């Protein structure tokens, strides 16, 4: 058996995430499981004693060289951190039948469509206006896809109100990651930001 810990940004902003990771690392030290840790950035771990627990991992992947360097400076030698692309790139889309079902539910089964995935950030109103103009000018159907449903649904609905429901379609519920991959794979174009 293998336990996978996916930590995002460790350190910095949210104490809850750091506390969660610390608890998981301590828990992993007491169980005879092999485990893998995937991180975006490793910054200022609570104590350097936690770094010793990394040595119990079978595999450690990071998305940036600075985090790998931090761990090396803190004394981590094994397993050697591997700097690589986000593991989500290995995710396979849902099957064609499920994708077709989802698209039919949203009225996108027959037409070419654009996937639009926006996120709230400073200045997003200008991007929202530009995307709305583009979609209105092309008249192409658009799947307004909230990647993180609870965070992105408001901006998806805001864009839908600007382009109209005949162009902009918003899923009625959160899609599974494999379903998101499926509808993106079938799209003619994708406009997204993170």
N, C-alpha and C positions, 0 to 999 in steps of 0.2 A: 504494500500500500504506500501511497505517496500523498502527502498533504501539500497543497499549493497555497501560498500566502501571496496575495496581490495587494501591495501597499500604496501605490500611487506615490505622492510626495511625502516623504518621511521627514519629520522635523519641520521647521518653519511655522506655518500658519496654524493648523488645527491641532490642539492638544489631544483631542479625542482619537485622532488617527494614530498619533504617536503612542498613546496609551494602549490602543488596540494592538498595535504591532508589538509593543513590549510584552503584553500579555501573551500573544501568540508565540513569540520567541521563547518565553519562559515555559509555556505549556509544551512546546515542541521539544524542549530540553529533557522533559520527563517522560516522553513517550518514545518507544522504539520505532517510530516511523521515519522514513526518509521524507524530506520535505524540500520544497523549492520556493524561493522568494523572488517575486517579480516587483521591481520598483521603478518609478520614474526618476526620482532624485532621493538620495540619502543624505540628509543634512542633520547635524547636531543630534545624534541619537541621545536618548535620556542618559545613559551611562555607557562608557566604553566596555563595560562588562557584557553588554548585549552583543557587541561585536564578536565575542567568543562564541556565542550561540550560532552565528552565521557559519562557523566551521562545521556545525552539525548538518548543514544543508547539503543535499546531493548536487544541487545546481543553483546558481545565483545569476539572474539576468538583470541588467540595468539598461536604461535607454541613453545614458550619457557618460562620457569619459570622466567628467569631474567627480561623479559619485564613485566610480571605480577607483579613482585616485584617492578619494577620501578614505575608503575602506582599506586600501593598501597602507596609507599613512597610519591608520589606527591599528595596524598589525594583522589584518586578515590576509592570509596567504592561500588558504584552501577553504572551499573550492575557489579557484580563480574566477573572479567576476567576468561574465561575458557581456560585452556591450553589443546590443543587437536591436533590431526593430521591435516595436510593440508586438507582443504575442498575439494580439487580435488579428494581425495580418495572416495568421494561420487558420483563422475561423472559416469554416465552410458554410456557404449559404444553405438555407432550407431547400428542400427539393422543388422541382419545377411546378408540381401540382399545388403545393402550398403557396408558392409565390403567385401563381395564377389565381388561386382562390382569394388571396389578400387583395390583389389588384382589382379583381371583379367586385369585391365588397366596396372598394373605394371608387368604382366607376372608371378605372384606368386600364381595363383589360385590352381594349382594341387600339388605343391611340399611342403614338410615341409620347413620352412624358419626361419631364425634368424633375429630379429630386432636389429639393431645397431644404437645407438644414442650417438654421441660424441659431445663434445664442445671444442672450443679452450681454452687452458690454458697452463701455462708453463710446458714443458715436455710432451705435448700431442703427440709429434712425436714418442716417444717410444711406447706409447699405440697404436697409429695408425699402427705402424709396426707390433706389436704383434697381433692386430686384423686382419690385412691383412694376416699374416701368418696362423692364425687359420682358417679364412674363405677359404683361398686357399687350405689348407690341408684337410678340410672337404668336400670341393666342394659343400657345401650346399648353396642354394640361400639365399641372405640376402637383407632385406629391410633396406636401409641406410636412417634412418628417422631423418630429421631435426626437432626437437621439436619446436624450434623457428626459423622458416624458414630463415629469413634474417640473423640471426646470425650463423646458423649451416649448411647452404647449402654448403658453400665452403669446409668445412671439409668432408661432405658427398661425394661431388664430388671428392675430393682428394682421399678418400678411394676407391671410385668406379674406379678411374683411376689405382689404384694399384692392385685391384682384377679382374678388367674387368667387362664389362656390362653383361656378361653371369652369373656372380655371384651376383654382387652388383646392386641393383635397387634403384633409387632415384625418389621420387615423383616429378612430373613436376610442382606442385604448393603446396602451404601450405595446410596441412590437418586441418580440424576443430578438436578441442579437442576431441569430441566424436568419430571422425573417427580415431584419433590416438589411443584412447582406444580400438576401434574395431580391428585394425590391430595388436595391442599388444596382445589382448586377444586370437587371433587365432595363434599367433607365437608359435613355439616349444621352442624357447629360446630367451632371451633378454640380450644384452650386452649394458649397458648404464652408463652414468656418468652425473654428474651435477656440 
